[in-house]
Amino acid sequence: MKKRFHIAALTNLALALVLIAVATVCFLPAASPASEVDARVHYKGTSEDGVSLMFNVYWGTEEVYGILDVLDEYAATATFFLGGSWADDNVACVKEIVSRGHEIGTHGYFHKEHDKLSLQENLNEIRTSAEFLTLASGREIKLFAPPSGAYNEDTLAAAESLGLTTVMWSKDTIDWRDKDENLCFRRATDGAEGGDLVLMHPMAHTLKALPRILGYYAEHGLKTVSVGENLG
């Protein structure tokens, strides 16, 4: 009898401890590393009437020059996130982007998946690109756009240690995949509003859509501003 009593007591004690543990977990503040990370990444700007065109560049040098001409025609400003390996082969184009009054940021050096890199690997990839772009352009690099939008805690820590702000987007034209001028236009303009960060690439169909995109913004009281200005 005593033995059964002790067993029952121990069972009840174990059950009570389990319930206490469950209750503690339920009522403690939930850990949210993803939201904490996202809070340090800019998906949208603060401008009331400014929209930022963001061109991620690892190819399309000829299209980059065409984009610069269209931006000149519409007195528009853009931000070019340049891949270091591309910039290394196109220093003249880097200088041309800056000379025409546009902002540049780094897009890494070899277009790696930064969410799979260690802290040191992230540092090496981002620092190499930022330092080269500074030398090539004569401008301080302040912005970083992770290739493919992939990042982890080490990516953000590396960027912050280098004094860089990490930037994503609020509108994605997906022009690298869907080679359609009208689709590119729609994705860049549908519901466009101040603060938007619009992701694009130097593609032939994007270049064709660009005048229409800029015309739409102007007709709807929106102006183009650099990402730096948009972030305030």
N, C-alpha and C positions, 0 to 999 in steps of 0.2 A: 504493500500500500504506500509506504513512504517512498519507495523507489518510483512508483507511478506519479506520486505528487511532485517529486523533484524533476522528473522528466517534463511534466506538464508546466511547471514553473519556468524551467529553462526554455521551453518552446515559446511560452508567452513573452518571456523577456526578449528572445530573439526577434519575435514578431514586432514587439514594441520598438526595438531598435531600428528595424527595417522601416517601419512607419515614420519614425522620427527622421530618418535619413531622407526618405522620399519627400516629406514635408519641407525639410530644409532646402532640398534642391528646388522644389517648386516655388518657394517664396524668396529665394535669393535672387538678386538681379541677374538676368540672363547675360552671359558673356556674348558679345557680338563683334568679334574681330573684323568681320567683313564690313559692318557699318562704320567701325572706327577707321578702317582703311579708306573707305569711300569718302569719308568726311575730309580727307586730305587730297582728294582728287577732284578736279574741276570739270564738271560735265556741262556747265552753263555759265555764262557771264552775268554781269549785273547791269549792263547798259539798257536803258529804257527803249532806245530806238536803234541800237547798233547791232549788226550781225557780223560774225567773223567767218570768213572763208579760210579753211585750213587745208593746205595742199601737202600731203605726205609724199615725199619724193625719194624714190630709189631707181627711177627709170624715167623715160620720156623727156629728155633734155630739149628736143625740138618743140614739144608741146609746152614746156615751161616757158620758152621764149614767146610762144603764141599767147599763152595766158597773160604774160606780162604786157603784151601789146593791147589786149582787150581791157585789162585793168587800167592801163593808161587812158584808153579811149573813154572809159566811164569814170575816170578820176576816182577809182576804187582802190582800197587798201586791203591787203591780204597777209596772212602769215604762212610761211613755208617751213614745214618741219622736214629737215634734210637728213637723209641717211649719210653717215660719214664716208662710207665706201663710194657712194655716188659722188659726193662733194669732192672727194679726193681726185676723181677723174674729170670733174667739171668746175674747177675753181673759177673760171671766167664767168660761168653762169651764176655761181654763188655771188660773185661781186656785182653782177648785173642786177640780181634780185634786190640787193641792198641799195645799190645806186638809184634804183627807181623808187625807193622809199618804202619798201616792204620789210616786214619783220621776219626773222628766222629763229627757229628753235631746233633742237636736236631730236632726231628720230632713231637714236642709237647708231651704232656703226655698221653692223652686219645683219640687221633685221632679225635678231634672235628672239626667241620666246622668253621674255624676261621673267615670266612667272615660274620658269623652270631653272632659273639661275640663282646661284648663291649670292650673298651680299658682295663678296669680292668680285665675282663675275659680273654682277650688275654694275659695280663701280668701274671696272675696267672698260666695259662696253659703253657706258654713258660718258665717262670722263674723256675717253679717247676721242669720241665724236665731238663733244662740247669744246674741247681744247683745240681740235683741228678747225672747227667752224669759227672759233674766235680768231685764230690766226688768219684764216682765209678771208674773213669778212671785215675784220677790224672792229667787230661789235661784240659786246658781252652777251653770252647766251644765258637766258633766264628761264626758258621753257623746255619741257621734255614731253614728248608724246610717245608712249610705249607702242612699239610695232604690234599690230593686230589687237591693240587694246589690252594686251596681256601683262599683268603685273602681280607682284606679291608684296609682302611686307618688306622684304629685302630690297625690292625695286624702289619703293617709296623712301626707305631709309637712305639708300644710295643717292637718289635724286636730291633729297633734302640736304644731305651732307655736302653736296656740290652746289648748293644754293639754287636749285632748279625747282620750278613749280610743275607738277605733273598735270597734264591736260588730256581729257577725253573729248567727247562730243555730245551734242544734243540731237543733231541730225546727221545721218549717214547716207550718202548717195549710193554707196556700194557700187560705185562706178567701175571698180577694178574687176568686178564679177559680171555685172549686168551691163553689157556694152550697148546701151540704149540712150540716145540723147533725150528723148521725151521723159523717160523714167528718171534720168538724172535731174532734169528740170523739176519734175514733180516732187522728188524727195528733198530737193534743196529749198523748195518754196512752200510746200503744203503746211499751212498753219504757222508760217514763219513769224517770229516775233523778236523783240529786242532781247539780247542776251544769248541768242542762239550761236552755237559753235557748229559749223557745217563742214563735215569731213568730205574731202575730195582728193582726187589724184590726177596727175598729168596724163590724161587719156584723150584720144582724138575726139570722141563723142562728148566728153566733158568740156573740151574747148569749144565745141560747136554750141553747147547748151549755155555756156557762160554769159554771152550777151543777153539772152532771154532772162537768165536768173538775175543779173544785175538790173535789168530793166524792170523786172517784177518788184524787186526791193524798192527801187526808186518810186515806182507808182504807188506803193503801199506805205510810204513814209519811213522807210528803213534806209539806213546808211551802212556802208561797210567800214568796220574798224578792225584794228589788229587785235589779236587775242589778248595781248598785254593790256591794251586799253579797255577791252571788254571785261576783263577780270577786275579792273579798278585798281 
